[in-house]
């Protein structure tokens, strides 16, 4: 459905952004671009001016100028995590959150919600959103990933492993150990979700305390929020985590097949998660670009669009939906991706653009896009 109407909906969204956001209109005029006159066919999308995600940084104080509504009309300010203490801030209204919920629901076949048991390396979404919340123009700040989790349908049997104690989040390792021991050799329908770094650090620690378990073919590992470079908010690892090594080690210790690993890529300035499945053959996660967005890979030196297999560059995301409150129709991220295929996943055959997320451009802040958390634990 979205594929056939994406261009017309994107054009409408971009024209609205051009009208509603003086900052984006000035940016477009400086590039001699007017969406009414210059966005006439799909090939013109390559010329659409983008807003770099760094402009949403708190330190730039431009997040108000990147709104499409008045500040007092914003329902909430979604905020990213940041290793350097300089988060992205994006104003959203309720219709943007509603659209995010629809996109999450459309990926239920991948996420497998409402099934069996969940063990989550995050706090409860309500605690994530209210933690360290501040008022900006009278509206609260909330964790972006907490908002994503708020629209996710967790099972009724869910353990959130980060507990709020004395205004810090403490990782409840014992609950995780009890969880995996209880389901050992049971082949239960279960999911282990959440922070890549916390899961990896936890398994590294308990390897010395308990024997490996076999959770079986009905279990999945669903990570998200980045952290592959070994940094995530104020959580860190001694070194960068190689994706294939993460999957191999977690798979071996928990007894979950490697093909049951998925990872979600998202960032605060975007309107939808992008999810990938692990390829045991290619030893990487292959991310499927959903039909309700488009992605352009741009050369890191010239910013020219790249379209051939194997090309690596910056990620530009084009959003037709879910950006009614802010200038998010065309955003450029300082993350790098490689084009695996422009039309079909070579691993599973799904008809879609397929990417490998290769990391952040060198010299860029390892900000992540997860929760604004202060985590206190032995493994964090």
N, C-alpha and C positions, 0 to 999 in steps of 0.2 A: 504494500500500500504506500509506504513512505517513498519507495524508490521512484514511482511514477510521478509523484507530485513534489519531489524534493526541490527541484529548481524553482518552481513557481513559489513555493512556500519560503525558500531561502531568499529569493528576490524580495518578497513582501517583508520578511523580517529585516533584511538589510536596509530597505527603504525606510522602514519605521525607525530603525536605529539611526539612520542618517538624519531623519527629521527630529528625533527625540533627544539626541545626544550631541550638543554643540562641539564637544571635544572630538568625537569621531567625525563629525562633519568637517571640522577644520583639518583633521588628518587626511581625509579623502580629498578635500580641495587642494591641499598641498601636493597631492599626487595626481591632480587633474582627473579625479574619478568621481563620477556622479552615477549612483546605481540606477537612476531612472533612464539615463542615456547610454551608459557604458556596460550595463549588465543585461544583455539581450539574448544570449545563448549560453549553453553550459560551458563552452570554451572560455567565455569571459570571466568565469569564476577565478581563473588563475591570476587575474589582475586585481581582484578585490583586496583593498588595503586591510592589513591585519593590525590588531592591537597586541603588542608583546605582553606576555603575562607579567613581566617585571614592572610594568606600569601600574599594576594593582598592588604593588608593595606598600606597606604602611608608611615606610620612610619617604616615599615619593609624594604622599598626600594627594594623590590624584584619583583615589577610588570614588570620591564624591563626584568628580568631573566625568567619570565613566558611567554614570547612571543615565537611565532613560526616563526616570521618574524623579520627583522631588525627594530629597532625603527623608522628609517626614512621611512619605508614602511607602518607604521600604518596610517590609515586615520583619526582616532580620538581616544581619551582616554575617555571612559565612566566612570563616577564617581558616587558613591553612596552618599547619605546623611549620616551624622554621628553626633550623639549627642555629642560625645567627640571631634569632630574635626579631626578624623582620618579616612577618607573615604577609601573605596576600589577603586582601579584604574585598569581598564581593557582595554588594547589596542584592537581595532577592525579595520578590513578592510571592504570595502564596501560589499563584499560577505557575511559577517556575518550579516550586517544590512539587506541585501536582504532576507536572510534566516529567520530572525526575522519577517520581513514583511509577508512572506509566512505563518508562523505559526500563526500570528495574523489573517490573512485572513481565515485560516482553522477553526477558532473559531468564525466566524461571526454569526453563528446561536445562540451562547450564548451572544455575545456582542451586537447584534442588532444595527449595525451602519447604517447610512444613513436614519434613521427613525425619522420623526417628529422633536423633539426639544431636545437639550442637554444643561444641565447646569453643568459646570465642576468646581470643587474645586481645580483647578490648574491654572497656567498661560497658555498662548498660548505656544504650544511646541517650537516655534522659540525663544520666550523669555526665556523659561526654559533652552534651550541648550546654549544660548549665555550669560546667566547671570553668572557673576563671572568667566568666562572662562579664563583659563591660557594656556600657551604653554608649552608642555613637548616634548623635542626633536623636536621642531618646529611644533608640531601638537596640535590642540586645545583639551581642556577638555570639555566634555558636560555631562549634566545630563543623567543618564541611563534611568530614567523613562520618561524624555523628548524625548529620542529616541524611546521608546516604543510608546509614544503618537504620535510621528511624523509619524508612519506607520499606525496609527489607522484612520479609515474613519469616522470622526465626521460628523454630519448632517450639512447642510448649515445654520441651525438656532441654532448656538452654542454660549452660553455665557461662557467665561472663567472668573472666578470670582476673580482671583488674578491679580491685576494691578500693574505694575512697577511705583513707585512714589519715586523720590529721592533715587534711587538705593536700595529700599526695595520693597518687594511685599506686597501690601495692599489688604485685603479682602473686596470686594464690597458687603456688606450685603444687601444693598438696592436693588441691581439688583436681588439677590436671592429672596427677599421678593416679589418683583414685578413679578418674574417668577412664583412662586407658586400661587400667588393670581390670575394671569392671566389665569392659567390653572386649577384653582379650579372648580371642578364639570364638567369639560369638557370631561373627559376620553380621552384626547389626547395621542398620541403615543409619549412618552418622556422618557428621561433618566436623572438621577442625578448621576454624576460620580465624582471620584477623592478621595481626602484625607479623610480617615476615621475620623481622629481627627478633621479636620476643619469642616466637615459636622456635626459631633456630637456636637462640641462646639458651632457651629452656631445655631443649633436647640435648644440647651439648653438655649441660650440667648434669642432667639426670642419667645420662649414659653411665656415669660412674656410680650410680646409686641403685639402679634397678636393671633387670634384664629386658631385652627387647620384647615387644609384644606383636601380636598378629591381629590387627583390626579387620583385615580382609577386604574383599573386592567391593563391598557395599559402602565403604568409607571413602570420603573425599577430603582433600586438603585444599582450602580456598584462601589464598593470601591476597593482600592488597595494601595499598598505601605506600608502596616503594620500600626503601631501605636496603636495596641491593648493594648500594655503595658502602654499607656499613654504618650509615648515619640515618637517624630518624628522630626528628625533634631533639630531645636530650638523651635519647637511647643510642648506644653505639656498640659496635663490635670491633674486635681487634683488627679486622681486615675486611675487604670487600667480599661479599658473598657471591660466588659463582652460581648461577641458576641451576646448572646441571648437577653441581655438587650438593646444593641444597636439596634438590629432589632425591638424589641417590641416597643421601644420608638419612633424611627424614623417612623416606620409603622403607629403607632397611630396618630402621629402629621401630617404626610404628607398624610395619607389615601392611602398608597400603600400596597398591600397584602404582607405578609411576604415571601411567596414563590417567590416573584419577586426580591429578594435580591441576588446579586452575589458578590463574592470577588475574586480578583486576587492576587495570591502569586507569587512573583518573587524576584530575587536578581541579583545584577550587574554581578556576575560571571557566570550566567546561560544564555542559548540561547533561552529560550522560557518562556512565562507566563504560569502559572498553575492556572486554574480557578475553583472555587467551587460555588455551589448553596446552599442556606440556606434550611435546613430541619426543618420545623415547628415541626415535630414529635420529632426529636432528639435534637432540639435546638442548632444546630451547623452548620457550613459550611462544606459540603462534597466536597473535591477537587478531581477532576478526573485527573489522570495521563494520559497525551496524549500519543498516540501510537508512537510518534517520540522520546520519551525519555524513560528511565527506572529509577526507584527509588529503592534504597535499604535502609531499615531502620536498623541502627546499634546501638547495645547496648551502652549506654553512658559510661559504665565502661570498657567493654572488647572490644568494637568496632566489635564484632561478628555480622554477619547479622541476623536479626530477620524476621520471616515470618508468624507468627501466628496472628490471629485476636486479637486486643487489645494491641499488642506489641507497646511500645513507645521507641523512640530513635532518634538519629541524622539522618538527611536526607542526603543521598549521591545520587547525580544526575549524570546519565550517558548520555552524549550527543554524538550522532552520527553526528550531523549537526550544523553548525553555529559557530564553534570555530576554524576557519582557522588561526586566528591571535594569539591565546593565548591558554594556557594549560587548556582548559575547558572541556575536554572529560570526566573527572571524578573529581567531586568536592564534598567536604564534608562541609555542612553548620552547623553553630552552632544553628540552629533552631531545635525544636523537633516536631515530628509528631507521630500520632497514626494510626496504620493500622486498617481501618474500614473493608476493604475487599481486597483480593488480585486479585479478578477477576470480581466483579460486584458491582455497587452502590446499596445499599439496599433501597435507597429512590426512584430513578428513573429507575433502572434496566439497565443502560448503562453498557456494558461489558468493564470494565477497573479496574485497581487498584484504590482504593478510600482511601483517607487519611483525617484525621482531623489535622490541624496545631495547636499544643497545646502551642506554645510559644518558647521563647529563653531559652537556658539552663541557670540556675542560675549562676550569676557571670559574664555572658558574656555581652559585650557592647550592649546596645539597639540601634544599628546603623540604622536599617531600610534600605531600598534599594530604596528610592525615590529620589526626586530632591534635589540638593544642593541649598537650598533656605534660604533666610533670610526673614521671614514673620513678618510683623508688623501689628497687628490689635487688636481690643479689645477682640477678642475671641481666639486668638492664644496663 
